Amino acid sequence: IPCYFGAETGYRWRNAHVCNDIPYFFECGFWPVSWFLVKTEIDGYKCHAGTGSIKESYGIWRIGGVWQVFGGDSVLRQGNKMFNLEFQYGMTLWGKNTTRYQEWVLKVQTQF
């Protein structure tokens, strides 16, 4: 089964009283068929303590699918025309009020 994993991180310097933070993003997925990608991700940031008086850290987990409406051999193929629809459900795992913060995400991806 074709699959992938990706990760990003960095450091954000903030001003005034807000703490600097370390944003992070982890994503993985697999293609059960060539036109459908199942993926999940964790997106958030961790505050760097001692750099400001306003501290906020959170993490959001999302899961969903990407449907290839038309295009090349896979969702990530480049060089051809393509059109994808992505639907995700997300919820805050830590940081903010975890029962209050839920989201539905719709993304449209195109290349012509």
C-alpha positions as CSV (number, residue, x, y, z in Angstrom):
1,I,0.0,0.0,0.0
2,P,1.5,3.4,-1.0
3,C,2.0,5.7,2.0
4,Y,3.8,8.8,3.2
5,F,4.8,10.7,6.3
6,G,5.8,14.4,6.6
7,A,6.8,16.7,9.5
8,E,7.5,20.4,9.9
9,T,8.7,22.6,12.8
10,G,10.3,25.9,13.4
11,Y,10.6,28.7,15.9
12,R,8.4,31.9,16.0
13,W,9.6,35.0,17.8
14,R,6.7,37.0,19.2
15,N,6.6,40.6,20.5
16,A,5.0,42.3,23.5
17,H,3.9,39.9,26.2
18,V,3.2,36.8,24.1
19,C,5.5,33.8,24.5
20,N,7.7,32.7,21.6
21,D,6.5,29.3,20.3
22,I,7.5,26.3,18.4
23,P,5.0,25.4,15.7
24,Y,4.8,21.7,14.6
25,F,2.9,19.7,12.0
26,F,2.9,15.9,11.5
27,E,1.1,14.2,8.7
28,C,0.8,10.7,7.4
29,G,-1.5,8.9,5.0
30,F,-2.0,6.0,2.6
31,W,-3.8,5.3,-0.7
32,P,-6.1,2.3,-0.5
33,V,-6.9,3.0,-4.2
34,S,-5.2,5.3,-6.7
35,W,-7.9,8.0,-6.5
36,F,-8.4,8.2,-2.7
37,L,-5.9,9.3,0.0
38,V,-6.7,8.7,3.7
39,K,-4.7,11.0,5.9
40,T,-4.4,12.2,9.5
41,E,-2.4,15.1,11.0
42,I,-1.5,16.8,14.2
43,D,-1.0,20.6,14.0
44,G,-0.2,23.0,16.8
45,Y,2.4,24.9,18.8
46,K,4.2,24.7,22.1
47,C,4.9,27.9,24.0
48,H,8.5,28.6,25.0
49,A,8.3,29.3,28.7
50,G,10.0,32.4,30.0
51,T,9.7,34.4,26.9
52,G,6.5,36.2,27.7
53,S,3.6,36.4,30.2
54,I,0.9,35.2,27.8
55,K,1.4,31.4,27.3
56,E,-0.7,29.4,25.0
57,S,0.0,25.9,23.6
58,Y,-2.4,23.6,21.7
59,G,-2.6,20.6,19.4
60,I,-5.3,19.8,16.9
61,W,-5.8,16.3,15.4
62,R,-7.5,16.0,12.0
63,I,-8.5,13.0,9.9
64,G,-10.1,12.8,6.5
65,G,-9.8,11.9,2.9
66,V,-8.7,13.4,-0.4
67,W,-10.7,12.4,-3.4
68,Q,-9.1,12.8,-6.9
69,V,-11.9,14.1,-9.1
70,F,-9.7,14.1,-12.2
71,G,-6.0,14.1,-12.8
72,G,-2.9,11.9,-13.1
73,D,-2.1,8.6,-11.4
74,S,-2.1,9.9,-7.8
75,V,-3.3,12.8,-5.7
76,L,0.2,14.3,-5.5
77,R,1.1,13.9,-9.2
78,Q,2.5,17.1,-10.9
79,G,2.7,18.1,-14.5
80,N,-0.9,17.3,-15.4
81,K,-4.2,18.9,-14.8
82,M,-5.8,17.8,-11.6
83,F,-8.7,18.6,-9.2
84,N,-9.0,17.2,-5.7
85,L,-11.5,17.6,-2.9
86,E,-10.5,17.1,0.7
87,F,-12.8,16.7,3.8
88,Q,-11.4,16.6,7.3
89,Y,-12.8,16.5,10.8
90,G,-10.6,18.0,13.5
91,M,-10.7,18.4,17.3
92,T,-8.4,20.1,19.8
93,L,-6.5,17.4,21.8
94,W,-4.8,19.7,24.3
95,G,-4.4,23.3,25.2
96,K,-7.7,25.0,24.6
97,N,-11.1,23.9,25.8
98,T,-11.0,20.5,24.1
99,T,-14.8,20.0,24.1
100,R,-15.5,23.4,22.5
101,Y,-13.0,23.4,19.7
102,Q,-14.1,21.0,16.9
103,E,-13.9,21.8,13.2
104,W,-14.9,20.5,9.7
105,V,-12.5,21.4,6.9
106,L,-13.2,21.5,3.2
107,K,-10.2,22.0,0.8
108,V,-10.2,22.3,-2.9
109,Q,-6.9,21.6,-4.7
110,T,-6.3,22.3,-8.4
111,Q,-3.5,22.4,-10.9
112,F,-3.9,23.5,-14.5
